[in-house]
Amino acid sequence: MAVTPDTRIGPEPLDYVSTRGAAPTLRFGDVLLTGLAADGGLYLPQRWPALPEGWQDLAAKGYAELATEVMWPYVVGSIEHDRFAEIVADAYATFDTSEVTPLRDLGDDLWLLELFHGPTFAFKDVALQLVGRLFDEELGRRGERLTVLVATSGDTGSAAMEALRDRDAVDVVVLYPEGRVSDVQRRQMTTIDAPNVHAVAVEGNFDDCQDLVKAAFADEAFRSRVRLGAVNSINWARVMAQVVYYVYAAARLGGGPLSFSVPTGNFGNVLAGWVAQRAGLPVEQLIVASNRNDILYRFLTTGTMAMEQVTPTLSPSMDIQVSSNLERLLFEAMGHDGESLAVLMSRFREDRTISVELAGLPFVGETFSAARYDDEATKATIASVAARTGVVLDPHSAIGVAAAGDVRRRADLPMVALATAHPAKFGDAVTAATGSAPEMPARLAEVFDRPERTRTIAADLAAVEGVVDELRRA
């Protein structure tokens, strides 16, 4: 679907507004440090900037160069261009390939966009290596300190801890669902030896962790006292950084129309693809690929969003029933009517279900498709792709590849499936599917040799606030 971007946006700073319409309008630096809006909404730009002129050719200069120019309109007014370029280059120098997010040909014009070449072997590194450095820059300029509270379904926690470890102006507390992340994912969080980062297990699921983070932000006294910030995809900077790899993939494939298949739970990753489309990227289709926790599939196919019991699966990072970033898409589809959206989201929390008329939401049905897969189908995809191509997929990436084949609208256009994690992070699932364990990178294997450092708390706001206070003083 062709989208005409707002080309009027040039060097002028963007205003950011909350999806619920009652929080102050902010500029990028404040949005970066604020995270969740004071009214419980999520910040996003009031208008959408266009992609830089000649974006199709920028990729040839390197990922960092393209990233700087794609993101520049979002940060104008908060940082000088040359300094921003330095920070971006430094962030992506931490990846183990100069391409940062390389493409792999799977045949039949199906491509795999590998997003797991960063320090923690997951796509969250692409955004968080940058966000950590932007925190340093903004906090240093202001002479302030921040407490970052993170909810993770597996990968965000370790990526945030790795990006923010040993930084003087930031304390980090990560909440992860006890027993619901892979062994590797847990150890990546609990074995980081840095005084300012802490992993805390919560007796519950990811949605409980996410609700606790939002509740902490809603406690104005606590939020102000500890200067609370966020690096979950509720933070706009996360989404902004993820837009880049959609543009990079399109440029590497010739700059013409293409489609993407995205394994997603919290909707942030696929939302970034939609933002790229709004900026002028010729995206024809965005496939939302889900596991058995299929709230997004059900919403995009029926218009009903209903919370159900979270089912543990082989793809734990997608074991979610409340997809926060969908709120940003609904805000756009509802014409920036924050008051009506606030009522809708409040009703969803109270009744655990809402229904909307998809035909009344412009662009949603035209751009988005959805598919869902259980564990058996996931393992079958891992096995078949390995047998056919020699490429080993983690279970999340396998769901994206399966959906790319099943609901692809146009075979004459490139289809890019996003590979969100290294298969070794989910070795048990890969072994069950293929009969062989995936090769373990040396840096990942090291987590099994280091002592773990964690604690377990109840899914209770008072417990969370108490542990944050304690760990900030440690």
C-alpha positions as CSV (number, residue, x, y, z in Angstrom):
1,M,0.0,0.0,0.0
2,A,1.5,3.3,-1.0
3,V,1.6,6.0,1.7
4,T,2.4,9.6,1.2
5,P,4.7,10.8,4.0
6,D,4.6,14.3,5.4
7,T,7.5,15.9,3.5
8,R,7.0,19.3,5.2
9,I,9.1,18.0,8.2
10,G,12.7,19.2,7.8
11,P,15.1,20.5,10.4
12,E,12.3,21.6,12.8
13,P,12.1,19.5,16.0
14,L,9.1,17.1,16.2
15,D,6.5,17.3,18.9
16,Y,5.6,14.0,20.6
17,V,2.1,13.3,21.9
18,S,0.6,10.7,24.1
19,T,-1.9,8.2,22.7
20,R,-4.3,9.0,25.5
21,G,-4.3,12.8,24.9
22,A,-3.9,14.1,28.4
23,A,-0.1,14.2,28.9
24,P,2.1,17.1,28.0
25,T,3.6,17.4,24.5
26,L,7.3,16.7,24.6
27,R,10.4,16.8,22.5
28,F,12.7,13.8,21.9
29,G,15.1,14.2,24.8
30,D,12.2,14.3,27.3
31,V,10.4,11.4,25.5
32,L,13.6,9.3,25.7
33,L,13.8,9.7,29.5
34,T,10.1,9.7,30.3
35,G,9.2,6.4,28.7
36,L,5.5,5.9,29.6
37,A,3.4,9.1,29.4
38,A,2.0,10.5,32.6
39,D,-1.6,9.7,31.5
40,G,-0.7,6.0,30.9
41,G,-0.3,6.4,27.2
42,L,2.6,5.9,24.8
43,Y,4.4,8.7,23.1
44,L,4.8,9.0,19.3
45,P,5.5,11.8,16.8
46,Q,2.6,14.2,16.1
47,R,3.6,13.9,12.4
48,W,5.6,11.4,10.4
49,P,8.8,12.5,8.7
50,A,9.8,11.3,5.3
51,L,12.7,9.0,4.6
52,P,15.9,10.8,3.6
53,E,16.3,11.6,0.0
54,G,18.2,8.9,-1.8
55,W,17.6,6.3,1.0
56,Q,17.9,3.6,-1.6
57,D,21.6,4.4,-2.1
58,L,22.5,5.2,1.6
59,A,22.7,1.5,2.5
60,A,25.8,1.2,0.3
61,K,27.6,3.6,2.7
62,G,26.9,1.3,5.7
63,Y,24.3,0.6,8.2
64,A,25.3,3.3,10.6
65,E,25.2,6.0,7.9
66,L,21.8,4.9,6.8
67,A,20.6,4.7,10.5
68,T,21.8,8.2,11.2
69,E,19.9,9.8,8.4
70,V,16.7,7.7,8.9
71,M,16.5,8.6,12.6
72,W,17.8,12.2,12.4
73,P,14.3,13.8,11.9
74,Y,13.1,12.2,15.1
75,V,16.0,13.6,17.3
76,V,16.4,17.0,15.8
77,G,16.6,19.7,18.5
78,S,17.9,17.3,21.2
79,I,21.4,16.5,19.8
80,E,23.7,17.8,17.1
81,H,23.8,15.8,13.9
82,D,27.6,15.0,14.0
83,R,27.4,13.9,17.7
84,F,24.4,11.8,16.9
85,A,26.3,10.1,14.0
86,E,29.1,9.3,16.4
87,I,26.8,7.7,18.9
88,V,25.1,5.6,16.2
89,A,28.4,4.5,14.8
90,D,29.6,3.5,18.3
91,A,26.4,1.5,19.0
92,Y,26.7,-0.6,15.8
93,A,30.4,-1.2,16.1
94,T,29.4,-3.7,18.9
95,F,27.9,-6.1,16.3
96,D,29.8,-9.0,15.0
97,T,29.2,-8.1,11.3
98,S,29.7,-4.8,9.5
99,E,26.3,-5.3,7.9
100,V,24.7,-5.3,11.4
101,T,21.5,-6.9,10.0
102,P,22.5,-9.1,7.1
103,L,20.1,-10.7,4.6
104,R,20.2,-14.4,3.8
105,D,18.5,-15.8,0.7
106,L,16.2,-18.7,1.5
107,G,15.0,-19.2,-2.2
108,D,11.8,-18.2,-4.0
109,D,12.5,-14.5,-3.2
110,L,12.1,-15.3,0.5
111,W,14.8,-13.5,2.6
112,L,15.8,-13.8,6.2
113,L,16.8,-10.6,7.9
114,E,19.2,-11.7,10.7
115,L,18.8,-9.3,13.6
116,F,20.8,-11.3,16.2
117,H,24.4,-10.2,15.6
118,G,24.6,-7.9,18.6
119,P,26.1,-8.5,22.0
120,T,23.2,-10.6,23.4
121,F,22.2,-12.4,20.1
122,A,18.7,-11.0,19.9
123,F,17.0,-8.2,17.9
124,K,16.6,-6.1,21.0
125,D,20.3,-5.2,20.7
126,V,19.7,-3.2,17.5
127,A,17.7,-0.6,19.4
128,L,19.1,-0.9,22.9
129,Q,22.8,-0.5,22.1
130,L,21.7,2.9,20.7
131,V,19.2,3.7,23.5
132,G,21.8,3.1,26.2
133,R,24.2,5.5,24.6
134,L,21.4,8.1,24.1
135,F,20.6,7.8,27.8
136,D,24.2,8.5,28.7
137,E,24.3,11.5,26.4
138,E,21.0,13.1,27.6
139,L,21.6,12.4,31.3
140,G,25.1,13.7,31.1
141,R,24.0,16.9,29.5
142,R,21.4,17.4,32.2
143,G,23.5,16.2,35.1
144,E,20.7,13.7,36.1
145,R,20.4,10.1,37.2
146,L,17.7,7.6,36.0
147,T,16.3,4.4,37.3
148,V,15.3,2.1,34.5
149,L,12.6,-0.5,35.3
150,V,12.2,-3.2,32.6
151,A,9.7,-6.0,32.0
152,T,11.0,-8.7,29.8
153,S,9.6,-11.9,28.2
154,G,13.2,-13.0,27.6
155,D,15.4,-10.9,25.4
156,T,14.8,-7.3,26.3
157,G,16.2,-7.8,29.8
158,S,19.6,-9.0,28.9
159,A,19.9,-6.5,26.0
160,A,19.0,-3.7,28.3
161,M,21.4,-4.8,31.0
162,E,24.2,-5.2,28.5
163,A,23.5,-1.8,27.0
164,L,23.4,0.0,30.3
165,R,25.9,-2.0,32.4
166,D,28.5,0.1,34.3
167,R,27.0,3.4,33.2
168,D,27.3,6.0,35.9
169,A,24.0,7.7,35.6
170,V,21.6,4.7,35.3
171,D,20.4,2.0,37.6
172,V,18.6,-0.9,36.0
173,V,16.1,-3.4,37.5
174,V,14.7,-6.1,35.2
175,L,11.6,-8.0,36.0
176,Y,11.3,-11.4,34.3
177,P,8.7,-14.2,34.7
178,E,10.0,-16.9,36.9
179,G,10.4,-20.2,34.9
180,R,9.0,-18.7,31.7
181,V,12.3,-17.8,29.9
182,S,14.8,-20.1,28.4
183,D,17.8,-21.2,30.5
184,V,20.1,-19.2,28.2
185,Q,17.9,-16.1,28.4
186,R,17.8,-16.3,32.2
187,R,21.6,-16.7,32.5
188,Q,22.2,-13.9,30.2
189,M,20.5,-11.6,32.7
190,T,21.6,-13.2,36.0
191,T,25.3,-13.6,35.3
192,I,26.1,-10.0,34.3
193,D,28.6,-8.7,36.9
194,A,27.9,-5.0,37.0
195,P,26.9,-3.0,40.1
196,N,24.1,-1.0,38.4
197,V,22.1,-3.8,36.8
198,H,19.8,-6.3,38.6
199,A,17.6,-9.2,37.5
200,V,14.5,-10.0,39.5
201,A,12.2,-13.0,38.9
202,V,8.5,-12.4,39.3
203,E,6.0,-15.1,40.3
204,G,3.8,-14.7,37.3
205,N,3.9,-14.2,33.5
206,F,5.2,-11.5,31.2
207,D,1.9,-9.6,31.3
208,D,2.2,-9.5,35.1
209,C,5.7,-8.0,34.8
210,Q,4.5,-5.5,32.2
211,D,1.6,-4.5,34.4
212,L,3.9,-3.9,37.3
213,V,6.1,-1.6,35.3
214,K,3.1,0.4,34.2
215,A,1.7,0.5,37.7
216,A,5.1,1.8,39.0
217,F,5.0,4.6,36.4
218,A,1.4,5.4,37.5
219,D,2.6,5.9,41.1
220,E,3.6,9.5,40.7
221,A,5.4,9.7,44.1
222,F,7.5,6.7,43.4
223,R,8.1,7.6,39.8
224,S,9.4,11.0,40.7
225,R,11.4,9.9,43.7
226,V,13.5,7.3,41.8
227,R,13.4,9.2,38.5
228,L,11.8,6.3,36.6
229,G,12.6,5.5,33.0
230,A,11.9,2.7,30.6
231,V,13.6,0.8,27.8
232,N,10.7,-1.5,26.9
233,S,9.1,-0.7,23.6
234,I,6.8,1.6,25.4
235,N,9.8,3.9,24.9
236,W,9.5,5.6,21.5
237,A,13.3,5.5,20.9
238,R,13.1,1.7,20.7
239,V,10.6,1.8,17.9
240,M,12.6,4.5,16.1
241,A,15.8,2.5,16.0
242,Q,14.0,-0.6,14.7
243,V,12.6,1.4,11.7
244,V,16.1,1.4,10.3
245,Y,16.5,-2.3,9.5
246,Y,13.3,-2.3,7.4
247,V,14.7,0.5,5.3
248,Y,18.1,-1.3,5.1
249,A,16.5,-4.5,3.9
250,A,14.5,-2.7,1.3
251,A,17.5,-0.8,0.1
252,R,19.6,-4.0,-0.2
253,L,16.8,-5.6,-2.2
254,G,16.7,-2.8,-4.8
255,G,14.4,-0.2,-3.2
256,G,11.2,-1.5,-4.8
257,P,8.0,-2.8,-3.2
258,L,8.4,-5.7,-0.7
259,S,6.7,-7.3,2.2
260,F,7.7,-8.4,5.7
261,S,6.8,-11.2,8.1
262,V,7.4,-10.4,11.7
263,P,7.3,-12.8,14.7
264,T,5.8,-10.5,17.4
265,G,4.3,-10.5,20.8
266,N,4.3,-6.9,22.0
267,F,3.7,-5.4,18.5
268,G,6.7,-3.1,18.7
269,N,8.8,-4.8,16.1
270,V,6.1,-4.9,13.5
271,L,4.9,-1.4,14.4
272,A,8.4,-0.2,13.3
273,G,7.7,-1.7,9.9
274,W,4.5,0.3,9.7
275,V,6.3,3.5,10.7
276,A,8.8,2.8,7.9
277,Q,5.8,2.5,5.5
278,R,4.4,5.8,6.8
279,A,7.8,7.4,6.1
280,G,7.5,6.3,2.4
281,L,9.0,2.8,2.4
282,P,7.1,0.8,-0.3
283,V,5.8,-1.9,2.1
284,E,3.0,-3.9,0.5
285,Q,2.2,-6.3,3.4
286,L,3.1,-6.7,7.1
287,I,2.5,-10.2,8.5
288,V,2.0,-10.5,12.2
289,A,3.2,-14.0,13.1
290,S,2.0,-15.3,16.5
291,N,2.4,-18.5,18.6
292,R,-0.5,-20.0,20.6
293,N,-0.8,-16.7,22.5
294,D,-2.6,-15.3,19.6
295,I,-4.3,-12.1,20.8
296,L,-2.9,-10.2,17.8
297,Y,-4.1,-12.8,15.3
298,R,-7.5,-12.8,16.8
299,F,-7.7,-9.0,16.8
300,L,-6.5,-8.6,13.2
301,T,-8.8,-11.3,11.9
302,T,-12.0,-10.6,13.9
303,G,-11.6,-7.1,15.4
304,T,-11.9,-8.5,18.9
305,M,-9.1,-8.2,21.4
306,A,-9.6,-10.5,24.4
307,M,-7.2,-11.5,27.1
308,E,-6.8,-15.2,27.6
309,Q,-4.6,-17.3,29.8
310,V,-0.9,-17.1,28.8
311,T,0.2,-20.5,27.5
312,P,4.0,-21.4,27.8
313,T,5.4,-22.2,24.4
314,L,8.7,-23.0,22.7
315,S,8.8,-19.3,21.7
316,P,8.6,-17.7,25.2
317,S,9.4,-14.1,24.0
318,M,6.0,-14.1,22.4
319,D,4.1,-15.5,25.4
320,I,2.0,-12.4,25.8
321,Q,-1.7,-11.5,25.9
322,V,-1.4,-7.7,26.2
323,S,0.4,-6.1,23.2
324,S,1.2,-2.6,24.4
325,N,2.3,-1.1,21.1
326,L,-1.0,-1.9,19.4
327,E,-2.2,1.2,21.2
328,R,0.0,3.4,19.0
329,L,-1.5,1.9,15.8
330,L,-5.0,2.3,17.2
331,F,-4.2,6.0,18.0
332,E,-3.3,6.6,14.4
333,A,-6.3,4.6,13.0
334,M,-8.6,6.6,15.3
335,G,-7.4,9.9,14.0
336,H,-5.4,10.9,17.1
337,D,-8.5,10.8,19.3
338,G,-6.7,10.2,22.5
339,E,-9.8,10.7,24.7
340,S,-11.7,7.9,22.9
341,L,-8.7,5.6,22.9
342,A,-8.2,6.1,26.7
343,V,-11.8,5.1,27.2
344,L,-11.3,2.0,25.0
345,M,-8.1,0.9,26.7
346,S,-9.7,1.4,30.2
347,R,-12.6,-0.8,29.1
348,F,-10.2,-3.4,27.9
349,R,-8.5,-3.5,31.3
350,E,-11.8,-3.8,33.1
351,D,-13.6,-6.2,30.8
352,R,-10.6,-8.0,29.4
353,T,-12.1,-7.7,25.9
354,I,-13.0,-5.0,23.4
355,S,-14.3,-5.2,19.8
356,V,-13.8,-2.6,17.0
357,E,-15.0,-2.5,13.5
358,L,-11.8,-3.2,11.4
359,A,-13.4,-1.7,8.3
360,G,-13.5,1.6,10.2
361,L,-9.8,1.5,10.9
362,P,-8.1,2.8,7.7
363,F,-5.0,1.0,6.5
364,V,-5.1,-1.8,9.1
365,G,-6.7,-4.4,6.9
366,E,-4.9,-3.1,3.8
367,T,-1.4,-3.5,5.3
368,F,-1.6,-6.1,8.0
369,S,-2.1,-9.9,7.8
370,A,-1.9,-12.4,10.6
371,A,-1.0,-16.1,11.2
372,R,-0.5,-18.3,14.2
373,Y,1.3,-21.5,14.9
374,D,1.5,-24.0,17.8
375,D,4.7,-25.7,19.0
376,E,4.4,-28.7,16.6
377,A,4.1,-26.4,13.6
378,T,7.0,-24.4,14.8
379,K,9.2,-27.5,15.1
380,A,8.1,-28.7,11.7
381,T,9.2,-25.4,10.2
382,I,12.6,-25.5,11.9
383,A,13.1,-29.0,10.6
384,S,12.0,-28.3,7.1
385,V,14.0,-25.1,6.6
386,A,17.1,-26.8,8.0
387,A,16.7,-29.7,5.6
388,R,16.0,-27.5,2.6
389,T,18.5,-24.7,3.1
390,G,20.9,-25.7,6.0
391,V,19.7,-22.6,7.9
392,V,18.8,-23.2,11.5
393,L,16.1,-21.0,12.9
394,D,15.1,-20.3,16.5
395,P,11.4,-20.9,17.3
396,H,10.4,-17.3,17.0
397,S,12.1,-16.8,13.7
398,A,10.5,-20.1,12.5
399,I,7.1,-18.7,13.1
400,G,7.9,-15.7,11.0
401,V,9.2,-17.9,8.2
402,A,6.1,-20.1,8.3
403,A,3.8,-17.1,8.1
404,A,5.8,-15.7,5.2
405,G,5.0,-18.8,3.2
406,D,1.4,-19.2,4.3
407,V,-0.2,-15.8,4.0
408,R,2.1,-14.1,1.4
409,R,-0.1,-12.0,-0.9
410,R,2.3,-11.5,-3.8
411,A,4.8,-14.0,-5.0
412,D,6.3,-11.5,-7.4
413,L,7.6,-9.3,-4.6
414,P,10.5,-10.0,-2.2
415,M,9.3,-11.3,1.2
416,V,11.5,-10.7,4.2
417,A,11.1,-12.7,7.3
418,L,12.7,-11.3,10.4
419,A,15.0,-13.6,12.4
420,T,14.8,-12.3,15.9
421,A,17.2,-14.5,17.9
422,H,20.2,-16.8,17.5
423,P,19.0,-20.4,17.5
424,A,21.4,-21.3,20.4
425,K,19.3,-19.2,22.7
426,F,16.6,-21.9,22.3
427,G,18.8,-24.9,21.9
428,D,16.2,-27.4,23.4
429,A,13.6,-26.4,20.9
430,V,16.0,-26.6,18.0
431,T,17.2,-30.0,19.2
432,A,13.7,-31.3,19.5
433,A,13.0,-30.2,16.0
434,T,16.1,-31.3,14.2
435,G,17.7,-33.9,16.4
436,S,20.9,-31.8,16.7
437,A,21.8,-29.0,19.0
438,P,22.6,-25.7,17.4
439,E,26.2,-24.4,17.5
440,M,26.7,-22.3,20.6
441,P,28.7,-19.1,20.1
442,A,31.6,-18.8,22.5
443,R,30.3,-15.6,24.1
444,L,27.0,-17.2,24.7
445,A,28.5,-20.4,26.2
446,E,30.3,-18.4,28.8
447,V,27.1,-17.7,30.7
448,F,27.0,-21.3,31.9
449,D,30.4,-20.8,33.6
450,R,29.4,-17.7,35.6
451,P,27.5,-17.5,38.9
452,E,23.9,-16.3,38.8
453,R,22.7,-13.3,40.7
454,T,18.9,-13.0,41.1
455,R,16.0,-13.0,43.5
456,T,12.3,-13.8,43.4
457,I,9.4,-11.6,44.4
458,A,5.6,-11.7,44.3
459,A,3.7,-10.1,41.5
460,D,2.9,-7.1,43.7
461,L,3.6,-3.4,43.2
462,A,4.8,-2.9,46.8
463,A,7.3,-5.7,46.4
464,V,8.6,-4.2,43.1
465,E,9.0,-0.7,44.6
466,G,10.7,-2.1,47.7
467,V,13.3,-4.1,45.6
468,V,13.9,-1.1,43.4
469,D,14.6,1.1,46.4
470,E,16.9,-1.6,47.9
471,L,18.9,-2.3,44.7
472,R,19.3,1.4,43.9
473,R,21.1,1.8,47.2
474,A,23.2,-1.3,46.8
